Amino acid sequence: WIMSNVDARHREDPAFVYALMDAVIRHVVAKTETTDAASNANTNEAEKEMILSFKQVLKAFLQQGGAIGSKLQLACIYALQVFCYGKGFPKGLMLRWFMALYESDIIEEHAFLKWREDVNDTYPGKGKALFQVNQWLTWLEEAESEDEEDED
């Protein structure tokens, strides 16, 4: 539907991808959110499965080459950051989404690392977001460095 009804120049706009990602995040969280601590593992698995169910849609917009693709992936990460900020940074939500988006190849490692270094006051909550995912980002950076060394 999007491809046939939304002009191509809008599909390459970070604001469009931000809005798309925001809609996906809100839908997945609404469907999987629970207050029961005992069902937390099931919730995490359901959340991951739902994220995977949107892989094809998201990748259609995010896998463009070069600077455009990087900007669009960065917009997705900022959408997640702002959503978590609005929810008061629920414990583990940001990290679970980072891991799921990375493991499912929706967002590439360079986008996560660029987000880490990007200074941008437009999107609130960066400090708390970094606090939640910094250890994972350090792991990602080290894993990427090892991959580069193996290639040499």
C-alpha positions in Angstrom: 0.0 0.0 0.0 2.8 2.5 0.9 4.7 1.9 -2.2 1.7 2.6 -4.4 0.3 5.5 -2.5 3.3 7.4 -1.1 5.5 9.3 -3.5 9.1 8.1 -3.7 10.6 11.3 -2.5 8.6 11.1 0.7 9.6 7.5 1.3 13.2 8.7 1.4 12.5 11.4 3.9 13.7 10.6 7.4 10.5 12.1 8.9 8.4 9.5 6.9 10.6 6.6 8.2 10.5 8.1 11.7 6.7 8.1 11.6 6.6 4.5 10.2 8.9 3.3 12.9 6.9 5.1 15.5 3.8 3.3 14.3 5.5 -0.1 14.4 6.9 0.5 17.9 3.5 1.7 19.3 1.7 -1.3 17.7 4.2 -3.9 18.9 4.4 -2.5 22.5 0.6 -2.2 22.7 0.2 -5.8 21.7 2.9 -7.2 23.9 2.9 -5.0 27.0 2.2 -6.7 30.2 2.4 -5.9 33.9 2.8 -9.5 35.0 6.5 -10.1 35.8 6.0 -13.9 35.5 5.2 -13.6 31.8 8.1 -11.3 31.0 10.0 -14.0 29.0 7.0 -14.7 26.9 6.4 -11.0 26.4 10.0 -10.5 25.2 9.7 -13.4 22.8 6.4 -12.2 21.5 7.8 -8.7 21.0 10.8 -10.1 19.1 8.5 -12.1 16.8 6.3 -9.1 16.1 9.4 -7.0 15.3 10.4 -9.7 12.9 7.0 -9.7 11.3 7.7 -6.0 10.3 11.1 -6.8 8.9 10.1 -6.8 5.2 8.2 -3.5 5.5 11.0 -1.7 7.4 13.8 -3.1 5.2 12.1 -1.9 2.1 12.7 1.7 3.3 15.9 1.3 5.2 18.2 -0.7 2.9 18.9 2.1 0.5 22.5 2.6 -0.1 24.8 5.4 1.0 24.0 8.4 3.1 20.2 8.1 2.5 20.1 4.6 4.0 22.2 5.7 7.0 19.9 8.7 7.7 16.8 6.5 7.5 18.2 3.9 9.9 19.2 6.7 12.2 15.6 8.1 12.1 14.4 4.7 13.2 16.7 4.7 16.2 15.6 8.2 17.2 11.9 7.1 16.9 12.7 4.3 19.4 14.5 6.8 21.7 11.7 9.3 21.7 9.1 6.5 22.3 11.0 5.2 25.2 11.4 8.7 26.6 7.7 9.2 26.4 7.1 6.0 28.3 9.6 6.9 31.0 12.2 4.4 29.7 10.7 1.1 30.7 13.4 -1.2 31.9 15.0 -3.1 29.1 12.7 -1.9 26.3 15.4 0.0 24.4 17.9 -2.7 24.7 15.5 -5.4 23.6 14.6 -3.4 20.5 18.2 -2.6 19.7 19.1 -6.3 19.9 16.1 -7.4 17.8 16.6 -4.7 15.1 20.3 -5.7 14.9 19.8 -9.5 15.0 17.1 -9.4 12.4 19.3 -7.2 10.1 16.8 -4.4 10.0 19.3 -1.8 11.2 23.0 -2.2 10.6 25.7 -1.8 13.2 27.1 1.5 11.7 23.7 3.2 12.3 23.7 2.2 16.0 27.3 3.5 16.4 26.5 6.7 14.5 23.5 7.2 16.9 25.8 6.8 19.9 28.1 9.5 18.7 25.4 11.8 17.2 24.8 15.0 19.2 21.2 16.0 18.5 19.0 18.0 20.8 16.0 17.6 18.6 15.1 14.2 20.1 14.8 14.1 23.9 16.1 11.4 26.2 19.5 10.6 24.6 21.3 10.4 28.0 18.9 7.9 29.5 18.8 6.0 26.3 22.6 5.7 26.1 22.6 4.6 29.8 20.3 1.7 28.9 22.2 0.5 25.8 25.8 1.6 26.3 27.1 -1.8 27.3 25.5 -3.4 24.2 26.9 -0.7 22.0 30.4 -1.3 23.4 30.0 -5.0 22.6 28.8 -4.1 19.1 31.8 -1.8 18.5 34.3 -4.4 19.7 32.6 -7.1 17.6 32.9 -4.8 14.6 36.5 -4.0 15.3 37.3 -7.8 15.5 35.5 -8.4 12.2 37.6 -5.7 10.6 40.8 -7.2 12.0 39.8 -10.6 10.7 39.4 -9.2 7.2 42.9 -7.7 7.2 
